[in-house]
Amino acid sequence: MYCLYSRLQSSLLAFLLNFAKISRTPKMRTSVFTASCFLLLAHYIENVAATLSCTKAALLPYMPPNTTLQLVTSVANGGSYGGGSADKDFPASATNLPALCAVQMQVHEAASSYVLGVYLPSTATYNQRFMATGNTGFGGGINWPAMGTFTQYGFASMSTGSGHSSGAGSATWALNNPEAVLDWDYRAMHGSVVVAKQVVAAFYKTSIAYSYYSACSGGGRQGLKEVQMFPEDFDGVVAGSPPWQLTHLHPWALQVGKWNLPLGGPNRIPASMFLPIKNEIYKQCDPADGLKDGVISAPYSCKFNATALACSNTKITSCLKPGPMATFNLLYSDWRDDSGNFLFPPFALGASYSTLSGGTTAPSGFGVDFVANFVANDANYNWTTFNTSVVALAGRATVARGNADNFDMSPFQARGGKLIHYHGMADSLIPTGSSILFREKVANTMKLGTDGLNEFYRMFLIPGMGHCRNSDVAPWFIAGGGQSIAKSSHSVPGFSDAQHDAVLAIMSWVENGTAPDSIIATKFAGDTDKNTVVNQRPICAYPSLAKWDGVGNVNSSSSWNCRPGDPISIPQAMLGH
């Protein structure tokens, strides 16, 4: 529709200009109709000029009472813009931008404030749609680079600063700061969306046709919170690898590191063993999907035999002794408390624990910093005292309000909202099982089977993909949040359509009613060469699975078909050990 709208605008202007020329003839000079056309033409030109004004003076009248206009900058076609080093979460600039107006504002709540950024493309490229994106980890900053990507589609785009300034790995800002935590939980995102929409509508002097959201990781969680708390904010949401259960995920990450400490302990899995462990897992689990291709497509159906890793009288190197073997079994098992109550799922087979369990003096800050600053409010927190009681303590902290755990998403469904949720099966930061658990809880709460849930919510599990992006050999690129290919402005190079691009897929679903049964993922050479495709494969809507036809080129998506699959049950006692 927006293309038709633009063509109608252009046709109207061309007609009026042409008629103005004709009206200069003597017979037409005194026509009332001629005068009316001139007035209409003048009004049209004036209106177009107003929409393109990129100044503080033009935008200031449209600021909500609690909002301060900080910066307004006109960016020429091909230009760059960003927050620079002052933006600790996203210091890089968006580059090769279309002509646009960059706006930064600050919203003042009763006890806190947060910044937001908006890109307003010129009317030559604006598609009458709004796209918001999210943040990463514990970070606070405006995601100008992702916003820039979305302007290439034609969106007016927005990002919130989340109410603080920090890099993705820094959580010290949260110490004894509940208002900032609440902003990070959800308040800054929603408040920024409300303000940004008002500014966009005012700038273009027309309403927004459709509103979308796309982000991964922490931004994926923000998207789910929007769906649950503010279903009117977006028509379509793409949420990748979301840490929806903050109060379980981060304590689990601390526990993972603690299991593999101390450095010289008899329980320690040495760093040198992570590659042999990976090789054995792939040796056993890669063929389980019917094709040995370096990709584990069905990790939850692999009956992994861990004894193959054990040391013996004849195998004394590249093996696990009893202590490290016990740690291995802990890592790949559900995390439970002393009473056996389920707390959190492990990584899927094929994902590596080398990062979260590789600490030499302390567990990863992904766990320790969260507990210290969000839960214990103790800068000197002693992680060696950690036990499962921390989960309950976290559940009572302000940060628990950031959990995306309102599983009744019927208000979003009722207003026609659509959700695409994806997660890499080799994610080594946030377990794939947590997304499977999320969908299972939504299904149970809403009392919907697969078909009912798929009417508005579809999940795509991407074999071989790590956290939000990248893989060893598997196709993974779907233009999701945080995904990019060098020297490509947006979308999937060479395949800019709803079959390959998650952004275009959610638009097609919302606007045309075409639900995606699959999204074709692409692997580019080195994950950087946009001109060389290594392989492509359909990522099927869960619980369907992609199966090779047995005869075609395995690197071609046309040789794969989506076949019915059974939902995975989380928790599992052990992942096939």
N, C-alpha and C positions, 0 to 999 in steps of 0.2 A: 504493500500500500504506500509506503513512503516514497518509492520510486515514482508511482503514479502522481502522488502529491507534488513532487518536485517538477514533473513534466507539466502538470497543470499550471503551476506557478510560471514556468518558463513560457508556456503557450499563451497564457494570459498577457504577460508582459510583451511578447512579440506581437500579439494582436493589437494591443493598445498603441504600441509604437507605430505599427503599420497604419492603423486608423488615423493616428495623429497626422501622418504624412498626407493621407487622402483628404483629411479635413481642411487642408490649407487651400483647396480649390475654392473658387468663388461661390459655387453652389452650396458648399458645405460649411462655409465660414461662419454662418450665423446659426447653425443648427444647435438646438438645445441639447440634443444627444451628444453632439461633438463636445460641448462644454462639459457635460457630465463625464465623458470619457477622459477628458483632460484632468478633471478633478480626481477621478478614480486612479489615473496613472500617477498623479502627484502623491496621492495618499499611499499608493503601493511603494513607490520609490522611497518615501519618507519612512515607511514601516520597515523596509529592508535595511535602510541605513541605521535605524534604531537598533535592530537586532544585532548588528555587527559592531556596535559601539563597545569598546573594551576599555572603559575608564572607571575610576572610582566614583566619579560624579554620576555616571549612568547607573551603576549598580547599587549605590548607597541607599536610594529610596526603597529598595526591595529587601533590605536586610531585616530579618525578624528582630524584635526588641532585645533579645538576649544574645545577639550576634554582632561581633566586630569585624569589619572588613579590613584585612591586613594588607594584602597585596593584590594588585591587578596588573597583569602583564600581557601585552600582545606578542604572540609568537608567530613569526613568518613561516610560510610553507618551507619545510626542510630544516626547520630550526630545532633547538634543544631546550629542555627546561627541567629543573629539578631543585631539590632542597640543598644539595651539596653536603659538605661534611656536617652541617648543623642537623641534618636528618640522619640520625644514627642508625635507623632501621633500613633506610633506602637512600644511601648517599649518591647513588648513580643517577644521572639524568635520563629522562626519556629523550630519544634522539630521532631525527628524521621525521618530525611531527608534521601533520597537516597544519594549515593555518588555523590558529585557535586563540582563545583567550584563557589564560591561566589565572585562577582565582584562589586565594587562600583566606580563610576566615577562622575566627575563634568563637566557639559557643560557650557561654557562661551558665553553668548550672548553679544551684543554690550553694553548694560546697566544693565545686570543682570546675574545671574548664577543659576543653579539648579543641584542637585545631582540625580542620579538614581542608582538602584541596579539591578543586573542580576544574576539569578541562572542558571548554565550550568550543567545539569546532565551528568553523564558519558555516553559514547556511548552504554553501556549495557542497559540503560533505556530510552535514548533520542528517541523521536518519530518523529523527523524532523519537529516539529511544535513549533510555538512561541505563548506565551500567555502573554498579558499585563493585569495588574489590576490597580485599582484606589485608590483614597484617600477618606477621610471622612470629612464632614462638612467644616470648615475653616482650617482644619489641613494641616500640611506640614511634611512629613516624608516618608520613604521608607516602603512599606507594605510587609516586609519580611514574616510575617505569611501566608498571602494569596499566595504569591509567592511559599512558601513551599508546600502549598496544591496542586498547579498546577504542581509542579515537580513530585508529586506522580502519575499523569496521564502520565508523560513522557515529558511534555513541558519544553522548555527553557523559563523561566518566567522573567518578568520585572515589576518594579514599579518606578514611578518618585517621587521625594521629593517635587514637585510642586513649588519650588523656594523659600521656606522659612521653618522655623522650628517652629512648634506650635502644640498644641493639637487640637482636632476637634472643641472645643468650644471657642478657642481663636482667635480673629480677630484683635488684636491690631497691628499686623505686617502690616496690610493693610493701616494704617493711613498715608496719604500723601506719599504713596509708589506705584505709578501707574505701575512701571515696575514689581514689585513683584505681583501685582494684575493681570497684563497681563499674567505672567507666570502661575499663578493659574487658570486664565480663560481657557487657552488652550495651551499656548506656550510651557510650560514645558513638557506636556504630549507628544505632537507631536515630539518635539525635542528629548526627551528621547527614543521614539519609533524608530526614525531614527538611532540614535547611537546604541541602543541595537541590532537592526537587523544586523547592520554591524558587531558588535562584535560576535554575534551568528554565522553568516555565516562564519566568519574568523576562529572561534574556531573549528568548526566542518569540515571546508574545504568543505562545501557543502551548497547549497542554502536551504532556508527554504521552505518546501512544502506548508504549510498553516499558516496564522497568525490570531490569535483570541484575543478577549478582553472579560473580564467578571468582573463586579463590581456592587455595589449597592450604593444608596444614592448619595453623591457627586461624587463617582466613576461612577455611572450611567449617570450623567450629562456629565462627561468627555468622556464617550463612545459615547454619542449622538453627542457631538461636533466633535469627530473624524469622525463619519459617515458623518457629514455635511461638514466639512472643508477639511478633508483629506481622501477621500473615498478609496484611494489606500493603506492606512495603514493596514486595516484588511479585511479578507475574511468573518468573522463572528463576531458579537458583541452580547453579552448578557448584557442588561442594566436594572438594577432594581431600582425602586422607584426614578426616577431621578428628582432633583430640577431644571428642565430645564429653568424655568422662575425666575431666581434669583431676579430680580428687582421688582417682584410682590409678590413672596412667602415670602420673609423676611419682607418687610413692612407689609404684611398681618399678619404675626406672631406678630409683635409689636401691630397692631391694636387689635388683639384678646386679648392680655393681657390687653390692655388699656380699652377695653369694660368692663372687670371684675374688674376694680379698681375704687376707692380706697377700701382698705380692709373692712372698716366699712360702705361703701356706700350702699344706698338703692337698687342699681342695682346689688350688688354682689351676685353671686351664691356661697354659702358656700361650702367648701371642702366636708362637710358631705353629700352633695346632688349629688355628681358625681356618686356614686354607685346606688342610687335610679333612677337617670336618665338613667344610663346604663341598669338597670333591666327593666325599662318600654320600652325602645327602643327595647330590645330583646324580650320582651313579645309581642309587636306588629309586629315586623319585621321578627323575626325568622320564623314564620309559613308562611310568604308570599311566600317562595320558594317551598311550598308544603310539607315541612318536618320540624317538630320541633325537632331540634337536637343541639341547642346551637350555631348554626352558621347562620349568616345572609348572605345568598348567593346572594340576589338581593336587596341591600339597595336602589337602585335608583328607584325601582318599589314599595317600601313600602310607603303607604299613612299614614304617621305618624300623629296621633292626639295628639298634644302637650297639649291640655286641660286636659288630664289625669294626668298631672304633677302639675296642678294648685291647689293652696290652696282654700278651701271653708269653709263654716260654719261647715261642718262635717269632714273636713280634714285640720288639722292645723299643722301637723308635716310631715316630709319627703315630702314636697311639695314646689312649687315655688310661691312666692308672685308676684304681678304685675311687680315690678322692675326687679327681677331676671328672670321672664318669658320673659320680653322684651330682656334681655341679651341673654337668651337661643335662642330666635328666630334670633337674630343677628348672633350668632355663627354658626347656621346651615343654614344660608342663603348666597347667593352669596354676595361677597363684591363689593360694587359699590361706585362711587364718588357721590358728591352732585347733579350732573346732571343725575344720573342714569346709567352712563357708567359702564359696567362690568369690574372688576379689577381682581378678583380671586375667585375660587370656595371654598366652605367650606369642612370640613371633611364629609365623608360618614356616614350615620347613622350606629352606632355601634362602630365608632372610638371615643376615649375619648379626651375631651378638658382639662382634669385635669392638664396636664403638661403646655401647652401653656397659659392657663388662670388661672393657680394656683398661680401666683406670688403674694406676699403679699405687696411688696414695689415698685416693678417695673415689667414691662412685661419681658418675657424671653429674655435672651441674644441672642437667635436665631434671634430675631427681632431687639432689641435695638443695639447690638454690630455691626450688619451688617450696619444699618443706620449710626451709629456714625463713623465707620471706613472706610467703602466703599463709602458712599454717602456724608455725611456732612463733613467728614474729621475734626471732632471735638471730641477730647477726653472727653470733658465736655458736650456733647450733652444732651439737655434737652428733654427727651422723651415726656413730657407732652405737648409740642408744636406740636407734630406729627399730620399731617393730610394727606389726600390723595394726596396732591401736591408732596409729597415725591416720589411717584411712577414715576412721570415725571422727577424729578430731578435724580433719580436712572437710568432712561433710558438714560441720557446724561453722566453718569459717566463711567469710564473705566471698571467697573465691568459688565456693560451691554454687553460687548463683550464676556462675559462668558455665556450669555443666549444661549441655544441651540434652536434657533428660525429660522433657515433657513430650512423651511419645504419642500423645493424641494430637495428630496434625490435621484433624478433620476441618478446622477453620480454614487452613491453607487450601486443602482439597476442595472445600465447598465453594471458594471464590474462584476456582479454576486454576490454582497455582500448580506448577510442575517442578519437580525436583530430580536432577541428575546427580547421583552420588557415586564417586569412583574412589578406588584405593589400589595401590600397587601390592601385589602378592609377595614381593620381596622387600617390602618396606622394613627398614632396619631402625626406625625411630618410633613409629606408632603401629602396633600390630594390626595386621589385616583383620584378625578375628574380632577386634573391637568394632569395626564397621559391620561385620556380619551380625554381631550381637546387637548393635543398634537397630538394624533392620528387623531382626527377630522381635525385639521389644516393641517396635512400632506395629508390627503385624499382630502381636498378641494384644496390645492395648486397644487397637482399632478393630480387632476381631476381623481381620481381612486375610484372605489367602493370597497366593502369588498373583493371580489375575486381578483381584481387587486392588491390591497395593500398586501393581504396575500401571493402573489407570492414571496415577499422578506421581508416583515415586519409583524410579528405576535405578538400580545399582549396577555398577560395572567394575568387576575385579580384573585388574590388568596383570597377567602373568609376567613375572620377571622384572617388573618395574619397582624401583626403589621408592624413597619417600618423595612423592609428588612427580618425580621425573627420573629419566635415565635408566639404563639397563646394560647388561653385558651384551646380549645378543637379541633379546626379545623386542618386538615392536611395541612402542609405548606412547609415542607422541600423538595427542589428540587436541592440542591447543588448549589444554586445561590451565588452571591457575598456576603461575610460576614456571610454566613450560615455555621454552624459546629455542629457536634455531638461529645460529649466527647468520647475519645479513638478511634475515627475513623479518618483515615489519609486523606480521600478524598471521593468524590462521595457519593452515597446513600447506606449505609451499607445494604448488602443483595440484593440490586436492582441496581447494577452498569450497567445500560443500557440507551439507548436513550429515553426510555419511561418514565424514572423516573428522569433522571439527565439532567439539562439544558445545562451543558457543552457538554455532549455526544450528546444531541439533536441538538445543533448548529453545531457540527462536522458532524453529519449524514446528516443534511440539506445541508451544504456546499459541502461535499465530495461525498455524494451519491444521493443528490437530494430528500431526504426523508423529506418533510416538516412536522413539528409536529402539528397534529390536536389537541393534548392535551399533557400535561405533568402530570404524576401521582404524586401528592404530598403525603408526608408521615408524620404522626405524631408519633414520638417515645415517649415512656413513660417519662414524666417529661422533655421532650425535651433534654434528656441527655443519655438515655439508648438505645444504638444502637441495642441491642438484643431483644427489646420488641416493636413491632409495635402496636400502639393503633388503628389507622385507616388510610385508604388511599382513595384518591378520585381524579378523573381526573380533572385537571384545563384546561378548554377548550379554544381554541384560540378564542379571542373576535371577534364577539359578541355572539358566541355560549355559551350555559349554560349547566352545568352538571345537569342531572335530575336522581333521584332515580327511579329504575324500579318498585318500589312498593312491591316487594316480597323478594328480596335478602337481605343479611346481609348489613346493611347501612355502616358498617365499612370496607367493601371490595370494592375495585375499580371496580370489575367486576359487581357490582350491579348498576353502574352508567353509563349513556350514555350522550354524547354531543348532544344537540338539538339546532336547529337554534334559534337565538335570534336577537333582533333588536338593532342597535347601540344606545347608550345613547347620548342625546344631552346636551352639556354643552355650555353656562350656563343654569341652571334651576332657575326659579324665587325663589322657595323654595323647599327644599327636602321633598315634600309631607306634609308639615305642614298644 
